[in-house]
């Protein structure tokens, strides 16, 4: 394998339910190949049911792969899961803090579990409380913390042993914009400290701001990998987004535009049509003229230049909009 800090080859997971003739198998992850470079922030995007969480559970040793191979932080995932655990940090959505202990107690316990001596663990706990600006509430039980305060503690717990690779599962979900911005800065600092970040998120702005590269998974398969710029360039075209009043108008418009040479691709989603074109600004008037001629009523019309959401839409047929997954 290469010098990648994380590399998978044909990683798969099959879930089985039922008995006898009623046995049902679901292939949640289908032969995933990934390569994450040391020191990068790698984004992992996917809608619900895409296989994102299942992949993450395998890479963090919480679930055993059905087939395939993986090297994580220098160790074989299947042969040396304990060594993998020693090298990685994992911050889950559910969190792992003892809510009846304060920040210092949580950090001290976590450090001791990783074999750090008591004096060194105490020192690290104090350093992390200061680093993540928890001084004002660090003496209180974690159950009294706000959402943003809890996430600070969870992040500190995930890096107390200075792992080479940190897995962050939807780290800013549910946070207010100010707390989210704070976490973005902290994640960038982790990279500056030499850590590699594997980040799952459904916030496209987050992926655009933080990640060096992203992978999109859908139906258990990786459908795109690259830098955001590379993926946007694959689309190339702008999209004219037209929203209609009902399904009948949407279908009529789809037929109307389907035969036009200047429309490179059409994607229909609910009562919207995404028309991928070159020089979209110059074509909006023509689109409106044609719709008016055919007496097809619209709600709104707009122009969108290539974005990660366009990439996601083209690769999966679905939109991964802010606040949805």
Backbone bond lengths (Angstrom), bond angles and torsions (degrees), N, CA, C in turn:
res aa  C-N    CA-C-N  psi(-1)  N-CA   C-N-CA  omega(-1)  CA-C   N-CA-C  phi
1 X - - - 1.461 - - 1.535 110.39 -
2 X 1.309 115.97 163.60 1.453 121.72 -176.25 1.523 110.67 -77.94
3 X 1.349 115.29 -173.00 1.465 119.66 179.23 1.531 111.53 -85.85
4 X 1.328 117.53 14.76 1.465 122.06 177.25 1.523 109.69 -60.62
5 X 1.335 116.44 146.80 1.459 119.82 178.40 1.532 110.41 -80.10
6 X 1.330 116.23 -20.46 1.460 121.20 174.52 1.520 108.26 -143.39
7 X 1.324 115.90 127.71 1.466 119.59 178.02 1.521 109.07 -146.05
8 X 1.320 115.06 130.09 1.464 120.15 177.30 1.519 109.73 -120.16
9 X 1.320 115.34 148.05 1.468 121.69 176.63 1.523 108.83 -133.76
10 X 1.321 116.04 111.28 1.456 120.95 177.14 1.514 114.58 62.18
11 X 1.326 117.06 31.93 1.464 120.89 -177.44 1.534 109.71 -67.99
12 X 1.339 115.52 124.00 1.464 120.35 -175.98 1.521 110.99 -136.02
13 X 1.332 114.84 153.86 1.459 120.93 176.07 1.522 109.47 -141.94
14 X 1.350 114.94 122.71 1.460 121.72 177.90 1.528 108.64 -115.61
15 X 1.325 116.14 128.14 1.464 121.50 176.04 1.527 108.76 -101.94
16 X 1.332 115.95 135.62 1.467 121.66 -179.08 1.518 110.08 -117.77
17 X 1.325 115.56 135.87 1.468 120.59 176.78 1.525 109.47 -136.53
18 X 1.326 116.51 158.68 1.457 120.93 -179.91 1.514 112.88 84.05
19 X 1.339 115.57 177.05 1.467 121.29 -179.19 1.518 110.88 -135.29
20 X 1.345 114.64 158.23 1.468 121.04 175.74 1.505 113.11 56.61
21 X 1.330 115.42 -128.82 1.461 120.68 -178.25 1.530 112.49 -72.96
22 X 1.318 115.50 -13.79 1.464 119.44 -178.28 1.534 112.98 -96.98
23 X 1.329 115.61 14.42 1.460 119.61 178.26 1.528 109.54 -63.92
24 X 1.313 115.44 130.70 1.457 120.59 179.44 1.519 109.43 -122.55
25 X 1.310 115.91 130.36 1.467 120.78 179.46 1.529 110.60 -113.04
26 X 1.319 114.81 133.95 1.466 120.81 177.93 1.524 108.26 -122.06
27 X 1.332 116.65 119.94 1.466 121.48 179.39 1.529 107.75 -89.18
28 X 1.337 115.76 95.11 1.464 120.67 -174.89 1.517 112.38 -75.07
29 X 1.333 116.71 -35.90 1.465 122.18 177.87 1.520 107.88 -129.32
30 X 1.340 115.94 128.03 1.465 121.07 -170.27 1.528 112.14 -117.94
31 X 1.314 116.46 86.27 1.465 119.95 172.32 1.503 114.86 63.09
32 X 1.332 116.81 54.22 1.469 121.51 -177.32 1.521 111.44 -76.56
33 X 1.333 115.79 129.14 1.471 122.53 173.88 1.527 107.84 -115.06
34 X 1.322 116.46 118.73 1.462 122.17 -179.76 1.519 110.04 -135.23
35 X 1.320 116.08 150.57 1.463 121.30 173.54 1.529 108.32 -141.40
36 X 1.313 115.91 119.98 1.464 121.72 179.39 1.519 108.48 -113.34
37 X 1.334 115.51 129.51 1.464 120.79 -176.79 1.527 111.45 -86.46
38 X 1.322 117.47 149.24 1.474 119.87 177.96 1.528 111.03 -59.18
39 X 1.334 116.17 134.76 1.458 120.69 174.38 1.508 116.39 84.29
40 X 1.333 118.54 3.58 1.467 118.65 179.94 1.528 111.24 -102.78
41 X 1.321 114.67 161.05 1.465 121.08 171.10 1.529 105.69 -101.07
42 X 1.319 115.18 114.24 1.465 121.38 -173.76 1.521 109.01 -108.89
43 X 1.328 116.63 120.54 1.456 121.66 -178.39 1.512 112.03 -92.67
44 X 1.326 116.13 140.05 1.469 122.23 -179.32 1.521 107.55 -124.61
45 X 1.337 116.21 108.74 1.462 121.87 -173.15 1.519 110.80 -111.50
46 X 1.331 115.15 144.56 1.455 119.14 176.15 1.514 110.84 178.24
47 X 1.341 117.53 148.66 1.466 120.52 178.60 1.524 110.37 -76.29
48 X 1.324 117.09 175.21 1.461 121.37 175.51 1.527 110.37 -56.84
49 X 1.321 116.16 136.74 1.460 120.50 177.62 1.511 114.36 81.13
50 X 1.337 117.55 4.23 1.466 120.43 -177.01 1.526 112.60 -78.15
51 X 1.334 117.75 -19.51 1.457 121.20 -176.62 1.509 113.51 108.74
52 X 1.333 115.61 6.39 1.470 121.80 -177.84 1.531 111.46 -63.12
53 X 1.318 116.36 -53.02 1.466 120.77 -177.84 1.527 111.31 -66.87
54 X 1.323 116.63 -38.43 1.469 120.23 179.15 1.519 110.67 -62.78
55 X 1.336 116.85 -42.49 1.465 121.09 177.46 1.519 110.59 -62.05
56 X 1.320 115.94 -44.94 1.464 120.72 179.94 1.524 111.07 -61.88
57 X 1.333 117.40 -41.79 1.460 121.17 178.77 1.524 112.15 -61.98
58 X 1.324 116.26 -36.49 1.472 119.54 177.60 1.524 110.93 -68.89
59 X 1.327 116.57 -45.45 1.467 120.67 -176.35 1.525 112.48 -66.85
60 X 1.336 117.00 -24.24 1.473 120.89 -179.68 1.538 111.51 -99.73
61 X 1.329 116.96 12.40 1.483 125.24 176.30 1.525 113.16 70.18
62 X 1.317 119.29 12.29 1.466 121.25 178.91 1.522 112.00 -80.58
63 X 1.324 116.45 -17.30 1.461 121.81 179.21 1.528 108.07 -143.22
64 X 1.341 116.78 139.74 1.466 121.20 -177.90 1.524 110.52 -88.52
65 X 1.326 118.60 129.55 1.466 120.89 178.10 1.532 111.64 -61.57
66 X 1.321 116.08 147.55 1.465 120.99 174.50 1.519 110.24 -75.24
67 X 1.328 115.93 -37.30 1.462 121.11 177.29 1.528 109.19 -157.41
68 X 1.325 115.30 169.80 1.454 120.51 -179.94 1.515 112.31 97.71
69 X 1.322 114.86 177.11 1.463 121.57 -178.18 1.524 110.32 -130.99
70 X 1.332 114.52 158.74 1.468 119.48 175.27 1.517 109.72 -156.57
71 X 1.326 114.75 139.56 1.457 121.71 170.50 1.519 106.67 -112.71
72 X 1.327 115.80 123.81 1.458 120.86 -177.76 1.520 108.79 -125.40
73 X 1.332 116.65 118.46 1.467 122.97 179.08 1.530 111.65 54.02
74 X 1.334 115.43 37.11 1.465 120.30 174.62 1.513 115.73 91.05
75 X 1.332 118.21 0.53 1.458 120.49 -177.48 1.527 111.40 -127.70
76 X 1.340 114.45 147.75 1.456 121.55 178.11 1.527 109.12 -69.13
77 X 1.329 116.40 123.47 1.457 122.05 -175.66 1.526 112.76 -59.23
78 X 1.343 116.73 -39.62 1.458 120.79 -176.79 1.523 112.57 -82.76
79 X 1.328 116.71 -36.99 1.461 120.40 -176.04 1.531 113.15 -82.62
80 X 1.334 116.93 -33.97 1.465 120.24 -174.25 1.529 112.00 -132.64
81 X 1.343 118.16 58.91 1.476 119.79 -178.28 1.531 113.03 -60.85
82 X 1.331 117.75 -33.84 1.458 120.30 -179.90 1.522 111.10 -65.39
83 X 1.344 116.36 -40.93 1.464 120.24 178.74 1.531 110.56 -66.26
84 X 1.335 116.46 -35.16 1.468 120.67 175.99 1.527 109.68 -61.64
85 X 1.346 116.58 -45.61 1.473 121.05 -178.83 1.525 111.47 -60.30
86 X 1.322 116.20 -34.82 1.463 120.23 -179.55 1.522 111.88 -67.81
87 X 1.333 116.31 -27.26 1.466 120.98 -173.01 1.520 114.37 -95.82
88 X 1.338 116.80 -14.47 1.466 119.59 -174.59 1.526 111.83 -112.13
89 X 1.325 115.38 159.94 1.455 122.61 169.10 1.510 107.48 -117.38
90 X 1.338 116.88 147.95 1.460 119.86 -178.65 1.521 109.51 -138.92
91 X 1.325 116.27 120.70 1.457 122.05 176.89 1.529 106.94 -114.13
92 X 1.335 115.96 104.53 1.458 120.77 -175.97 1.522 111.07 -87.29
93 X 1.325 116.05 166.66 1.464 120.30 175.97 1.520 110.76 -65.08
94 X 1.333 115.85 -37.79 1.465 120.63 -176.39 1.520 111.76 -70.71
95 X 1.333 117.21 -29.16 1.461 120.96 -178.96 1.520 110.94 83.86
96 X 1.325 115.70 158.50 1.454 119.77 -177.77 1.507 113.96 -132.82
97 X 1.317 117.53 12.29 1.470 120.42 -177.96 1.530 110.80 -76.30
98 X 1.327 115.63 147.89 1.460 121.94 171.15 1.523 106.59 -77.95
99 X 1.321 116.65 110.72 1.468 120.23 -172.51 1.531 113.04 -71.44
100 X 1.331 117.41 -14.33 1.466 120.21 178.84 1.533 111.85 -97.24
101 X 1.341 115.56 6.85 1.467 121.10 174.77 1.521 108.23 -115.40
102 X 1.342 116.65 157.90 1.462 119.00 178.48 1.523 110.68 -87.40
103 X 1.320 116.44 -179.47 1.463 120.75 -175.35 1.529 111.58 -61.79
104 X 1.336 116.92 -44.64 1.467 120.63 -179.57 1.530 110.60 -60.14
105 X 1.327 116.80 -46.09 1.468 121.31 -177.97 1.522 111.26 -64.54
106 X 1.335 116.59 -41.08 1.459 120.62 177.89 1.524 111.65 -61.99
107 X 1.316 116.19 -46.77 1.461 120.95 -177.63 1.525 111.28 -67.80
108 X 1.322 117.11 -38.82 1.465 121.21 178.81 1.529 110.31 -63.13
109 X 1.326 116.58 -45.36 1.462 120.97 179.12 1.521 111.22 -62.58
110 X 1.330 117.04 -45.67 1.462 121.00 -179.11 1.524 110.92 -60.92
111 X 1.311 116.62 -43.59 1.469 120.70 179.50 1.531 111.02 -63.74
112 X 1.332 116.83 -42.14 1.463 120.86 -179.54 1.532 110.75 -65.23
113 X 1.351 116.95 -36.09 1.467 120.68 178.35 1.530 111.71 -63.63
114 X 1.323 116.02 -26.18 1.470 120.32 176.88 1.530 111.85 -89.69
115 X 1.322 117.43 9.58 1.462 121.05 175.09 1.509 114.81 83.62
116 X 1.313 118.05 13.74 1.466 121.68 178.83 1.533 108.38 -80.12
117 X 1.317 117.05 136.33 1.464 121.45 -177.95 1.526 110.90 -60.80
118 X 1.333 116.63 156.39 1.461 120.42 -176.20 1.535 112.69 -60.05
119 X 1.352 119.11 -46.46 1.472 118.66 178.31 1.524 112.94 -61.10
120 X 1.340 116.13 -42.34 1.473 120.45 179.86 1.526 110.44 -68.20
121 X 1.342 116.54 -38.58 1.468 120.80 179.02 1.522 110.76 -63.39
122 X 1.335 116.78 -41.30 1.462 121.21 178.29 1.524 110.99 -63.27
123 X 1.327 115.50 -40.64 1.465 121.27 178.68 1.534 110.90 -63.43
124 X 1.342 115.75 -44.50 1.458 120.61 -179.40 1.531 111.24 -64.61
125 X 1.332 115.70 -39.68 1.461 119.81 179.63 1.526 110.75 -59.73
126 X 1.314 116.92 -45.28 1.468 121.16 179.84 1.530 110.93 -64.94
127 X 1.335 116.17 -41.66 1.470 120.38 179.89 1.526 111.16 -62.05
128 X 1.345 116.11 -42.92 1.458 119.84 -177.48 1.530 112.05 -72.13
129 X 1.315 117.15 -34.14 1.474 120.31 175.58 1.524 109.55 -60.82
130 X 1.332 116.42 -40.79 1.464 120.33 179.02 1.527 111.16 -71.94
131 X 1.325 115.38 -44.27 1.471 119.64 -177.68 1.524 111.67 -58.72
132 X 1.332 117.11 -42.95 1.461 120.84 -177.09 1.531 112.45 -96.02
133 X 1.329 115.53 18.54 1.467 122.34 173.53 1.528 112.32 50.52
134 X 1.346 114.60 53.01 1.467 120.72 -179.29 1.535 112.30 -106.97
135 X 1.334 118.04 8.28 1.468 121.40 -173.20 1.537 112.85 -55.74
136 X 1.333 116.78 -39.05 1.462 120.44 -174.40 1.531 113.59 -67.88
137 X 1.343 116.75 -25.38 1.458 118.75 -175.99 1.530 113.58 -125.83
138 X 1.330 117.92 3.03 1.469 121.71 -173.80 1.523 113.74 -62.78
139 X 1.315 118.49 -23.11 1.470 121.99 -179.20 1.531 112.72 -86.49
140 X 1.330 116.72 -8.73 1.459 120.78 179.70 1.526 111.29 -89.34
141 X 1.327 117.25 155.77 1.456 120.84 175.65 1.532 109.50 -64.01
142 X 1.328 116.32 142.93 1.465 121.11 -174.62 1.528 112.61 -62.40
143 X 1.338 117.11 -23.22 1.476 119.15 179.88 1.525 112.31 -67.18
144 X 1.330 117.31 -13.88 1.471 120.46 179.13 1.529 112.07 -93.17
145 X 1.324 117.96 -2.10 1.467 121.71 -175.02 1.528 111.73 -76.57
146 X 1.307 115.76 151.38 1.468 121.65 171.30 1.531 108.34 -74.26
147 X 1.328 116.04 172.24 1.468 119.96 179.36 1.519 112.42 -57.94
148 X 1.341 116.62 -45.87 1.459 120.54 -179.71 1.517 112.53 -65.61
149 X 1.348 117.04 -37.72 1.463 121.00 178.89 1.524 111.16 -66.68
150 X 1.332 116.58 -40.03 1.470 120.62 177.66 1.524 110.77 -62.32
151 X 1.344 116.44 -41.65 1.465 119.50 -178.51 1.525 111.15 -66.71
152 X 1.324 117.52 -33.12 1.472 120.18 175.94 1.522 110.05 -62.99
153 X 1.335 115.83 -45.17 1.468 119.79 179.24 1.527 110.51 -64.11
154 X 1.335 117.41 -42.65 1.466 120.74 -179.66 1.526 110.97 -61.21
155 X 1.329 116.60 -41.94 1.463 120.30 179.07 1.526 110.69 -64.63
156 X 1.328 116.11 -41.96 1.470 120.29 177.84 1.526 111.11 -61.99
157 X 1.336 116.94 -41.19 1.466 121.03 178.27 1.530 111.23 -63.08
158 X 1.330 115.80 -34.65 1.468 120.10 -178.02 1.512 114.33 -71.03
159 X 1.357 116.84 -19.39 1.470 118.56 -176.43 1.523 113.10 -120.21
160 X 1.345 117.82 10.18 1.468 120.86 -175.16 1.527 111.96 -59.30
161 X 1.344 117.30 -28.69 1.469 121.70 -178.77 1.532 112.33 -98.36
162 X 1.345 116.09 12.78 1.468 123.14 178.16 1.536 112.25 52.60
163 X 1.319 116.81 60.89 1.467 120.57 -179.07 1.523 112.67 -69.07
164 X 1.317 115.59 157.08 1.464 120.83 176.54 1.525 110.76 -75.37
165 X 1.339 114.91 -34.13 1.463 121.73 -173.67 1.521 108.94 -132.02
166 X 1.341 116.63 128.21 1.462 121.47 -179.02 1.526 109.54 -118.02
167 X 1.332 115.59 127.38 1.461 121.83 175.75 1.528 108.38 -98.28
168 X 1.323 116.28 121.73 1.462 122.05 179.04 1.528 108.42 -115.81
169 X 1.322 116.87 114.20 1.457 121.55 -176.59 1.529 109.66 -99.58
170 X 1.330 116.12 104.71 1.468 122.53 -179.98 1.535 110.70 48.41
171 X 1.329 118.92 58.13 1.467 120.97 -170.56 1.524 115.92 -66.19
172 X 1.336 118.23 -20.78 1.472 118.85 -176.01 1.523 113.76 -115.53
173 X 1.332 116.95 11.68 1.460 119.58 179.45 1.530 110.81 -61.23
174 X 1.324 116.10 130.17 1.452 120.94 177.14 1.516 115.13 84.27
175 X 1.332 117.36 -2.03 1.464 119.45 -178.95 1.527 110.73 -88.14
176 X 1.327 115.98 152.52 1.455 120.46 175.91 1.533 109.26 -73.15
177 X 1.336 118.44 161.73 1.473 121.35 -176.10 1.525 114.34 -54.14
178 X 1.337 117.68 -37.79 1.459 120.68 -179.57 1.523 111.17 -66.39
179 X 1.329 117.27 -44.56 1.465 121.33 178.43 1.523 111.05 -65.94
180 X 1.334 115.71 -36.93 1.468 119.37 179.44 1.533 110.38 -65.00
181 X 1.329 116.30 -43.45 1.470 120.31 178.41 1.532 110.88 -61.21
182 X 1.339 116.22 -39.23 1.472 120.77 177.86 1.532 109.62 -60.63
183 X 1.330 116.67 -44.30 1.463 119.67 -177.98 1.524 111.73 -67.10
184 X 1.328 116.76 -35.86 1.457 118.93 176.69 1.530 110.63 -57.96
185 X 1.325 116.30 -43.25 1.463 120.21 179.70 1.524 111.08 -65.40
186 X 1.329 117.08 -39.19 1.464 120.40 179.90 1.524 111.47 -67.43
187 X 1.331 116.70 -37.73 1.462 120.42 178.44 1.528 110.19 -65.39
188 X 1.325 116.07 -38.97 1.471 119.95 175.85 1.527 110.95 -63.27
189 X 1.341 116.43 -37.06 1.475 120.66 178.29 1.523 111.06 -65.39
190 X 1.329 117.31 -36.90 1.469 120.48 177.51 1.529 110.05 -60.20
191 X 1.327 115.24 -40.79 1.459 119.48 177.28 1.526 110.31 -64.11
192 X 1.331 117.04 -42.53 1.467 120.97 178.68 1.526 111.27 -62.31
193 X 1.338 116.17 -29.25 1.467 120.95 178.23 1.530 112.03 -77.88
194 X 1.334 116.94 -2.37 1.456 120.50 177.08 1.516 115.32 97.92
195 X 1.322 116.84 5.44 1.464 119.66 179.45 1.525 110.50 -85.76
196 X 1.326 115.12 151.48 1.458 122.07 173.98 1.522 107.20 -99.52
197 X 1.331 116.81 136.04 1.461 121.35 -175.74 1.534 109.83 -115.35
198 X 1.325 116.08 127.06 1.464 122.67 171.55 1.519 106.41 -108.90
199 X 1.326 116.13 109.44 1.465 122.47 -167.81 1.517 111.63 -116.24
200 X 1.339 117.19 119.73 1.456 118.91 169.81 1.522 107.97 -96.34
201 X 1.307 116.26 137.89 1.467 120.66 -178.79 1.515 109.44 -157.88
202 X 1.339 116.10 153.05 1.461 119.42 170.69 1.518 109.94 -114.79
203 X 1.342 116.68 7.90 1.461 121.17 173.92 1.532 108.62 -91.24
204 X 1.326 116.40 108.70 1.463 120.08 -176.24 1.523 111.42 -65.42
205 X 1.328 116.76 -34.27 1.464 120.08 177.57 1.529 109.92 -63.62
206 X 1.320 116.41 -36.53 1.462 121.41 178.30 1.526 110.63 -64.16
207 X 1.314 116.46 -45.93 1.465 120.82 179.04 1.525 110.72 -62.90
208 X 1.344 116.32 -41.04 1.462 120.72 -179.47 1.527 111.95 -65.56
209 X 1.340 116.36 -38.21 1.460 121.35 -176.37 1.520 113.37 -78.57
210 X 1.323 117.13 -35.33 1.457 120.49 -169.45 1.524 115.25 -102.43
211 X 1.325 116.63 -38.51 1.466 119.61 -164.52 1.523 113.79 -84.13
212 X 1.326 114.93 141.64 1.462 121.29 172.70 1.520 110.07 -78.77
213 X 1.332 115.37 -38.54 1.469 121.64 176.26 1.521 108.28 -144.48
214 X 1.329 115.84 159.26 1.454 120.26 177.31 1.526 110.17 -134.26
215 X 1.332 114.76 154.36 1.466 121.54 171.14 1.520 107.17 -124.26
216 X 1.326 116.31 140.22 1.459 121.56 177.33 1.524 108.11 -111.43
217 X 1.324 116.20 126.32 1.463 121.54 178.38 1.516 109.21 -113.49
218 X 1.331 116.61 138.57 1.458 121.55 178.31 1.519 108.47 -148.25
219 X 1.322 116.59 132.48 1.461 122.62 -177.70 1.530 111.87 51.43
220 X 1.339 115.60 39.14 1.458 121.02 174.95 1.510 115.69 79.17
221 X 1.340 117.05 6.46 1.462 121.56 -176.28 1.529 110.42 -126.05
222 X 1.318 117.24 139.38 1.466 120.99 174.80 1.531 108.06 -74.60
223 X 1.334 116.08 120.38 1.468 120.11 -177.16 1.526 112.40 -104.45
224 X 1.331 117.63 -13.29 1.475 120.27 178.96 1.524 109.65 -163.22
225 X 1.341 115.74 140.62 1.465 122.06 174.40 1.516 108.12 -142.61
226 X 1.324 117.21 137.01 1.456 120.04 175.81 1.518 111.39 160.60
227 X 1.324 115.70 -178.55 1.464 119.01 173.01 1.525 107.13 -72.61
228 X 1.336 115.90 159.88 1.457 119.64 -179.84 1.525 110.47 -59.44
229 X 1.339 116.96 -38.99 1.464 121.05 -179.24 1.527 110.57 -65.30
230 X 1.329 116.72 -42.62 1.473 120.59 178.85 1.524 111.23 -60.73
231 X 1.326 116.04 -43.87 1.461 120.17 -177.75 1.526 111.49 -68.92
232 X 1.330 116.71 -38.35 1.465 119.98 178.58 1.529 110.87 -67.38
233 X 1.338 115.47 -36.04 1.475 119.14 179.26 1.523 111.70 -66.85
234 X 1.341 116.98 -27.14 1.461 120.01 177.82 1.518 111.19 -63.65
235 X 1.338 115.84 -31.07 1.465 120.55 178.36 1.522 109.33 -76.17
236 X 1.332 115.18 -47.75 1.461 120.55 176.14 1.510 114.17 73.77
237 X 1.324 116.99 -55.22 1.450 121.20 -172.27 1.527 112.51 -81.02
238 X 1.336 113.84 159.75 1.463 120.84 170.13 1.523 107.39 -85.77
239 X 1.314 116.53 167.26 1.467 118.89 177.17 1.523 110.07 -126.18
240 X 1.324 114.50 131.58 1.459 121.25 170.52 1.526 105.83 -92.20
241 X 1.332 115.89 121.05 1.466 120.82 -176.61 1.520 108.29 -104.64
242 X 1.331 115.85 118.03 1.464 121.41 -178.65 1.530 108.92 -117.18
243 X 1.320 115.95 124.74 1.465 120.82 177.92 1.526 109.13 -106.00
244 X 1.344 115.20 131.91 1.468 120.95 -176.13 1.523 111.07 -109.79
245 X 1.336 115.48 166.36 1.467 120.36 -176.88 1.526 111.95 -75.32
246 X 1.326 116.69 -29.99 1.466 118.92 -176.80 1.516 112.25 -154.56
247 X 1.322 114.50 175.96 1.470 121.68 -176.73 1.528 111.88 -65.44
248 X 1.324 117.15 -36.69 1.460 121.10 -178.47 1.526 110.87 -62.82
249 X 1.347 116.41 -46.76 1.468 120.28 178.81 1.526 111.18 -64.09
250 X 1.330 115.79 -38.57 1.470 120.08 179.83 1.523 110.60 -61.46
251 X 1.334 116.26 -46.05 1.473 120.70 -179.15 1.532 111.07 -66.06
252 X 1.337 116.76 -40.15 1.475 120.28 179.13 1.530 110.45 -62.07
253 X 1.334 116.56 -42.94 1.460 121.40 -179.83 1.524 111.08 -67.33
254 X 1.325 116.98 -37.14 1.465 120.83 178.92 1.524 110.71 -61.69
255 X 1.314 116.06 -42.53 1.473 120.68 177.11 1.528 110.14 -64.90
256 X 1.337 115.95 -43.23 1.467 121.71 -179.21 1.526 111.84 -58.40
257 X 1.343 116.46 -47.66 1.465 120.40 -175.06 1.540 113.40 -84.77
258 X 1.318 115.53 -14.60 1.471 119.17 -176.43 1.515 114.16 -64.06
259 X 1.346 117.34 -24.99 1.467 120.81 -176.55 1.533 113.30 -97.59
260 X 1.335 116.41 1.64 1.463 119.31 -175.51 1.529 111.80 -87.00
261 X 1.320 116.15 136.68 1.460 121.00 -177.35 1.521 112.77 -68.47
262 X 1.332 117.83 -32.75 1.469 118.53 -175.83 1.537 113.07 -76.08
263 X 1.335 117.21 -11.40 1.469 120.97 176.12 1.525 108.84 -91.83
264 X 1.325 116.29 109.92 1.462 120.70 -176.56 1.521 112.72 -75.97
265 X 1.341 115.31 -34.29 1.457 120.12 -177.84 1.521 108.88 -159.96
266 X 1.334 115.86 146.71 1.466 121.15 176.84 1.525 108.52 -124.55
267 X 1.336 115.30 132.01 1.466 120.04 171.92 1.521 107.53 -123.56
268 X 1.329 115.29 127.39 1.463 120.88 178.23 1.518 109.20 -101.54
269 X 1.321 115.66 133.77 1.466 120.45 177.02 1.517 108.18 -142.16
270 X 1.341 115.56 113.50 1.455 122.10 -173.71 1.532 108.41 53.42
271 X 1.332 118.30 -121.76 1.472 119.67 -179.07 1.528 112.06 -102.70
272 X 1.325 115.82 28.75 1.468 120.47 178.73 1.521 110.55 -119.62
273 X 1.332 114.36 145.86 1.462 121.00 170.88 1.521 108.89 -117.08
274 X 1.323 116.55 132.80 1.464 122.79 174.48 1.526 106.74 -105.29
275 X 1.330 116.31 110.52 1.464 122.00 -178.80 1.530 108.19 -101.17
276 X 1.333 117.13 111.69 1.471 121.00 -178.49 1.524 108.66 -88.62
277 X 1.354 114.39 119.50 1.466 121.24 -172.69 1.527 109.87 -141.84
278 X 1.322 115.99 166.99 1.459 122.55 167.90 1.526 107.17 -98.58
279 X 1.344 116.81 144.77 1.466 121.45 -179.23 1.525 111.55 56.12
280 X 1.331 114.76 55.65 1.456 120.18 -177.44 1.511 113.78 -60.18
281 X 1.332 116.79 -36.93 1.464 120.98 -177.93 1.523 111.18 -59.81
282 X 1.328 115.20 -39.13 1.462 119.51 -178.89 1.517 113.54 -77.49
283 X 1.348 117.05 -13.05 1.460 120.09 -175.80 1.527 113.65 -102.55
284 X 1.332 117.30 -10.25 1.460 119.45 -177.90 1.530 111.41 -59.04
285 X 1.328 116.31 -43.26 1.472 119.88 179.89 1.531 111.11 -61.66
286 X 1.337 116.68 -38.60 1.471 121.35 179.65 1.531 110.46 -66.82
287 X 1.332 116.38 -40.50 1.469 121.14 178.17 1.530 109.90 -62.12
288 X 1.329 116.84 -45.01 1.467 121.08 179.02 1.527 111.48 -62.96
289 X 1.339 115.90 -40.96 1.475 120.16 -179.42 1.528 110.57 -62.03
290 X 1.338 116.71 -43.29 1.466 121.10 -178.83 1.524 111.63 -66.90
291 X 1.338 116.35 -39.34 1.463 119.97 179.66 1.531 110.66 -67.05
292 X 1.335 115.60 -39.51 1.459 120.58 179.34 1.529 110.86 -65.73
293 X 1.326 116.28 -39.65 1.462 121.37 179.49 1.523 111.56 -61.64
294 X 1.343 115.40 -37.97 1.467 120.42 -179.66 1.521 112.74 -89.15
295 X 1.366 115.01 3.14 1.472 121.58 179.91 1.540 112.08 56.86
296 X 1.340 115.49 43.17 1.459 121.09 176.28 1.521 108.12 -101.09
297 X 1.315 115.67 116.09 1.474 121.02 -175.97 1.528 111.42 -79.38
298 X 1.342 115.93 140.51 1.457 120.43 177.88 1.530 110.01 -121.92
299 X 1.329 114.29 159.36 1.467 121.09 175.02 1.520 110.44 -93.80
300 X 1.325 115.82 -53.28 1.464 121.07 -179.18 1.529 109.90 -144.64
301 X 1.330 114.45 161.38 1.460 120.43 173.81 1.525 107.69 -145.01
302 X 1.319 116.38 140.94 1.456 119.98 -179.07 1.518 111.16 -155.96
303 X 1.321 114.86 171.73 1.461 121.28 -178.08 1.525 109.11 -121.08
304 X 1.322 116.26 133.80 1.462 121.27 179.31 1.518 109.75 -128.17
305 X 1.334 115.46 127.13 1.462 119.41 174.18 1.523 108.65 -83.51
306 X 1.341 118.48 159.62 1.466 120.86 -173.25 1.526 113.09 -52.03
307 X 1.328 115.77 129.10 1.458 122.53 178.58 1.525 108.11 -135.14
308 X 1.332 116.08 173.46 1.461 119.33 176.30 1.525 110.87 -62.12
309 X 1.336 116.70 -31.71 1.460 119.21 178.49 1.526 110.45 -66.04
310 X 1.344 117.04 -35.94 1.462 120.36 176.12 1.525 110.64 -65.85
311 X 1.328 115.81 -40.85 1.471 120.45 177.02 1.523 108.94 -59.23
312 X 1.333 115.43 -48.98 1.450 121.07 -178.28 1.527 110.81 -60.76
313 X 1.330 115.23 -43.69 1.460 120.51 -179.41 1.525 111.55 -62.59
314 X 1.332 116.46 -43.82 1.467 120.02 -179.27 1.517 112.23 -68.19
315 X 1.347 116.84 -35.64 1.458 120.31 -176.59 1.526 113.28 -80.29
316 X 1.350 116.59 -29.77 1.466 119.68 -173.28 1.525 113.83 -118.81
317 X 1.341 116.66 -15.92 1.460 119.73 -175.86 1.511 112.90 80.28
318 X 1.353 115.47 6.54 1.472 120.77 -179.82 1.518 108.93 -131.03
319 X 1.331 114.22 157.49 1.459 120.75 177.56 1.523 109.04 -99.12
320 X 1.326 115.96 138.12 1.472 120.52 176.69 1.521 107.03 -110.34
321 X 1.325 115.45 78.34 1.451 119.32 -172.90 1.515 111.86 -84.97
322 X 1.343 114.71 158.39 1.473 122.34 179.98 1.525 110.47 -50.60
323 X 1.355 114.12 127.87 1.458 119.33 176.31 1.524 113.52 86.77
324 X 1.357 117.67 -3.96 1.448 119.82 178.31 1.528 109.18 -119.89
325 X 1.347 114.26 159.67 1.462 118.10 179.22 1.494 109.38 -146.66
